[in-house]
Structures are given as structure tokens and as C-alpha cells.
Amino acid sequence: MKAIRDLRPQSEFLRAISHRPARTLIYYIAAALLAVVFLFPVVWPFLTSLKSAGEAGSTPTGFFPSQISFENYSDLLVYGAGIVTYVANSAFVTLLTMIGSTILGTLAGYGFSRFRFPGRNIVFFFVLLMFMIPFQSLLTPLFQLLNKMHLINSLVGLSLVYITYQMPFSIFMMRNSFDSIVRDIEDAARIDGCSAFTSLTRVMLPIVRPGIITIALFAFFGPSGAWNEFLAALTLLSDGNKFTLPIMLLNAQSGQLGIVHWGTVEAGTTIAMFIPAITFLLLQRYYVQGLTAGSVKA
């Protein structure tokens, strides 16, 4: 009987091993199916952009191009002011938005986390309350304000609008990041003679780097990120040479006489997807760390 009891754990172990390959196979099949579902909207525009203009607009059209052609990309080079101009405009607006959101969000988050002042929690509550205000409802007052500042049809003015909308999330994220750091580190820097600003720049910023990268990436391609935003750019910009990439894609889709050049549109979409995708893949580790900062308070 003792020998049988000794063999029972081994038989259970062998049974678990025998079932593990089946579980692993099911896991990989499910993961592959999910990968196909999520990659299809990315692969389809890329393959369509490699078709000729006639094949891309044909109905029905095949999934793979019958012959690889870069005609659509060459058309983008001469479309309007040229794809390079529109990408440069989007890059300029995005860079200003990322810098402004990062600097202001970091300073404000540090102030809410480390300084005690009357009405601090009330002010922070109103900052969070801005999350509930639809971005579209702010366009009219922002348009009037920018008009008085002579910043209509200006890439700088458009960047200021994006920075304004990114501030609630940036402040919330950076406050959580600073709250997750024990105060002993900052107190040690103060003992060594560091001022509050020196302590922030030399001691605290390297520690909260994931949070900073998170708000920068969120300002880049978040739900209302500067790279993909359409409505504010359409409202505030009227000069064709200052259009951002989403506005250019809309004009390219409209075409002349109602004709949609699908190959050109998909080529522009591929370019618009490529830059943020590469950026996210390079910085995704910091992005995940920044999103989880403050989840466990030190």
C-alpha cells in the first residue's frame, strides 16, 4: 500500500505532463488567431498600397497585389504640397505637444505631489474634472481665444490646443509617479544642499522616467494624440501648406469628381501608421512601467 501511495504523486505528475502539450498547442492557436485579427487592419492597407492604382480601386480586389508597384507612394510625393510637407507639419505639431505636455505635466504633478497649499485637493479635483469635458465642446471657445491671439491657421496655435487637452492626463500620471517615490530620497538630497528644483531635475526625474515617457507617448498617439487628431486641425487650419497628415488623407480620399484613389489613401495610411508603431515598439517597456506607476503607493 505504501508503494502505491508513493507512486500516486508520480502518476499525477505524468498526467499533468501528458496534458501540457495539448494546452500549449491550444494556447498558441488562440494567440495566432488573435494576432491575425489585430494585424489584419494593419496588413491590408500596406498590401493595398503596393497595388497599382487600377487594381487598388477595382471591385472586388484581391488581398495580395498581383504585381508590386510603388506608384501610390510616388503619387504622394507630388500630391498637394507633397507628403514630406504634411509629415513634417504633423511631426512639428506632435513634437511641440509632447514637449509642452511633458514639461508642464511634470512640474504640475511634482507640485501636487510634494507641496502642501490651501485648496490643493480641490484644484486637483477640477483638473480631473476636465476628463469629463468632451474635446469637441471646447473647440468654439478655443477658436475665439486663438483668433484674438492671432494664432488661427498656425501650427503653434494647434499645438497649444493639443497641450491644453493633454494636461489633465499628464498631471494625473505624473502625480501618481511622484507619489510612488519615498520621500526619504528627496530628503537626502535636501540634506546634501539641493534645492527643490535641483532635487527635481537631478534626483527625481531619472526615477520617474517611465512616467515621463508615458505622457509623451500618450500626447503622441493617444486617443486625442497630436499625430492622429483630426477635428481640431480641420477647424483651426485653412492653409493647405500647413495641413497635417490626417487632413491630407481626407483630401486624398475625396479626390476629383468624387473618385477615391484607394491606393494613394492606403499608402498615406501606411506612412501614418509606421512612425507611431515603430516609436511604441521601441519604448513600450517604459510605457507599461509608466501606466503602472503609483498603483502601489510607497
Stockholm file with secondary structure:
# STOCKHOLM 1.0

chainA/1-298         MKAIRDLRPQSEFLRAISHRPARTLIYYIAAALLAVVFLFPVVWPFLTSLKSAGEAGSTPTGFFPSQISFENYSDLLVYGAGIVTYVANSAFVTLLTMIGSTILGTLAGYGFSRFRFPGRNIVFFFVLLMFMIPFQSLLTPLFQLLNKMHLINSLVGLSLVYITYQMPFSIFMMRNSFDSIVRDIEDAARIDGCSAFTSLTRVMLPIVRPGIITIALFAFFGPSGAWNEFLAALTLLSDGNKFTLPIMLLNAQSGQLGIVHWGTVEAGTTIAMFIPAITFLLLQRYYVQGLTAGSVKA
#=GR chainA/1-298 SS CHHHHHHHHHHHHHHHHHHHHHHHHHHHHHHHHHHHHHHHHHHHHHHHHTSCHHHHHSSSCCSSCSSCCCHHHHHHHHSTTCHHHHHHHHHHHHHHHHHHHHHHHHHHHHHHHHCCCTTHHHHHHHHHHGGGSCGGGGHHHHHHHHHHTTCTTCHHHHHHHHHHHHHHHHHHHHHHHHHTSCHHHHHHHHHTTCCHHHHIIIIIHHHTHHHHHHHHHHHHHSTTCTTTCCHHHHHHCCCGGGCCHHHHHHHHHHCSTTCCCHHHHHHHHHHHHHHHHHHHHHHHHHHHHHHHTTSSCC
#=GC SS_cons         CHHHHHHHHHHHHHHHHHHHHHHHHHHHHHHHHHHHHHHHHHHHHHHHHTSCHHHHHSSSCCSSCSSCCCHHHHHHHHSTTCHHHHHHHHHHHHHHHHHHHHHHHHHHHHHHHHCCCTTHHHHHHHHHHGGGSCGGGGHHHHHHHHHHTTCTTCHHHHHHHHHHHHHHHHHHHHHHHHHTSCHHHHHHHHHTTCCHHHHIIIIIHHHTHHHHHHHHHHHHHSTTCTTTCCHHHHHHCCCGGGCCHHHHHHHHHHCSTTCCCHHHHHHHHHHHHHHHHHHHHHHHHHHHHHHHTTSSCC
//
